[in-house]
Amino acid sequence: MGTERGGGAESDRELGALVAAQLARMLADLGGTSFSRDAIMTDESLRNRDLVQFGLGSLDWIRLAVRVGEETGLELPEKAFVDAEFRTVAGWTTALAELKGEENHA
């Protein structure tokens, strides 16, 4: 299945793909510049781009977080919204993996 932190690299990739897919869906729904899940997953600059730079505002982040939460059963921590370094696909993936790891050890 994987190693300690959140189930390992495979689990982290799955979480990243989930966040990327939900972001791609939201961008398409909003009608702006959109990227596919695969494009986001394979492009490091897209994975590390602040959600603001995708044209999303705070209400969009919340909607995106709700979608991700419905899929994972996890609630993103505050830093995922207020800290630009974590307000990215990569940041959300890391936060979710950490939460998943905590959940597995509880």
Stockholm file with secondary structure:
# STOCKHOLM 1.0

chainA/1-106         MGTERGGGAESDRELGALVAAQLARMLADLGGTSFSRDAIMTDESLRNRDLVQFGLGSLDWIRLAVRVGEETGLELPEKAFVDAEFRTVAGWTTALAELKGEENHA
#=GR chainA/1-106 SS CCCTGGGCHHHHHHHHHHHHHHHHHHHHHHTSSCCCHHHHHHCHHHHTSCGGGGTCCHHHHHHHHHHHHHHHSCCCCTHHHHCTTTSSHHHHHHHHHHHHHHHHHC
#=GC SS_cons         CCCTGGGCHHHHHHHHHHHHHHHHHHHHHHTSSCCCHHHHHHCHHHHTSCGGGGTCCHHHHHHHHHHHHHHHSCCCCTHHHHCTTTSSHHHHHHHHHHHHHHHHHC
//
